[in-house]
Amino acid sequence: MGYVVLHIEKAAGTDAAMSGHVERRITPANVITTLTYLNQELIEFPKDVTNRTEAIQHRLDNAGLERKIGKNQVRALRVMLSGSPEDMKRIRQAGQLDAWAKDSCGWLQKTFGKENVVSAVLHLDEKTPHIHATVVPITRGERRKAKLEREKNAQSGKRTYRTKKDRPRLCADDVMARDKLKAYQTTYAEAMAKYGLQRGIDGSEAKHISTQQYYREVFVRKNEMAEQIEAMIGQKETLTVDIAALQAQQRAAQTDCNAIDEQRRKKKEELAKAETELAQTRREIKTDKLKGVAVNATTKAVERIGALFHDPKPARYEKQIADLQGVIADKDKCIGQLQQEIKTMQAGHDKEVANLKQEAQQVIKALMRVDELCPYVKGLLKWENYCKDVGLDKERTKALFTMQPYRYTGELHSIRYNHTFRANDVILQFKPDKDGPSGFQFTINGKDCDEWFRQQRKEFYERIGIDIEQTEQRRGMKM
């Protein structure tokens, strides 16, 4: 079970600022403006009274007060009635919201007096339905403080003045005495028990946040989030600079690597050239044609070979080549490891793709089997998104797909007219229709849904004094 929400606080003056919030002359950020038309005034104003502020003053003027109202005296009490968000949603979906509002107003009038409850507005354009009520704290009988003082004097033997006659008094302190506030919570919970709501924990330290405090906190959180976003943008810019620097380092390293590769290639060419000259000299010595000049050839070869191997440059080149070969070996090793990882990942990917293809084929076969055995299912599935747009949840859509009539009370949204209409105890049903979309027709009270929405729209405009058909004909439109 959820909890009842009952909050009472004193208002300043005739509380004109709060009247702007209650009557939606001021629209807070959390209000869904397209649903404001659903709000209901639960208390009928007296003749010639048009708003909450005037209703407060009217009650004060006609209460028969004998004492002048003080400048800072509390003239009205704000009362907010609701329940846990989940439970209020449940009550609304069950079509019990009107009964809940009626019982809540009944409790207010029984507790504070019917004449003292001058306003009660049901707000349905916010996330959780709730009632803003206004109570003028007029009481009768002896003041609570005077009664306590008289009892104290009686015990001490002091003189006690005569109790004044029973007359109406404006006294918020008597209405909001601590013991009475606790009693209000208890009696309201008892009245709401049939809706699955219970009293909150007695003595809990949880406190209600006023509307002004709530908007202040929202403003503070908004500024904090803006600062966090700016900080994140700064971090992003810093990271962008760091990434650019790393990319520049990567390009420089690649350039160095290319230069090393080119240097390695040149050294290999020089070494190959020296080896070619040595091989050529050996062939010349072994050739019969050069036997006569073998000594000279040998001498020249020895000189060239000696020059080649005694020159410090080839030795230096050999060392550089060895170093480069070590670097190349490391790179080849890394490349081999990466190729092995790629091969492993590719194998896993191929296996996963094969499994997904197999599952997809099984699903396709199952759907083909369903379509073969139940050909109407394919047509109904095309209505699923329409049901969601209209405002029906998954469970209600499931019930409708049985092709049986479904009794519904709640709200239905027209996509065509972009308007939400109230549906009280209507019959929803899908009926076969070979000319309809996907072979079915969605009916409300036996009528096609478009016809029902058109009728509801016409009745809505008639209630506010507009002939919508005549208006649209003037515009050259067709309903």
Secondary structure, DSSP 8 states (H G I E B T S, - for coil): -EEEEEEEEE-STT-HHHHHHHTTSS--TT--GGGGGG-EE-S---TT--SHHHHHHHHHHTS---S---TT----EEEEEEE-HHHHHHHHHTT-HHHHHHHHHHHHHHHH-GGGEEEEEEE-SSSS-EEEEEE--EE-SS-HHHHHHHHHHHHHT-----------EE-HHHHT-HHHHHHHHHHHHHHTGGGTEE---TT-------HHHHHHHHHHHHHHHHHHHHHHHHHHHHHHHHHHHHHHHHHHHHHHHHHHHHHHHHHHHHHHHHHHHHHHHHHHHH-GGGGGGHHHHHHHHHHHHHHHHHSHHHHHHHHHHHHHHHHHHHHHHHHHHHHHHHHHHHHHHHHHHHHHHHHHHHHHHHHHHHHHH-HHHHHHHTTHHHHHHHT--HHHHHHHTTTS-EEEEEEEEETTTTEEEEEEEEEEEEEE-TTSGGGEEEEETTEEHHHHHHHHHHHHHHHTT--HHHHHHHTT---
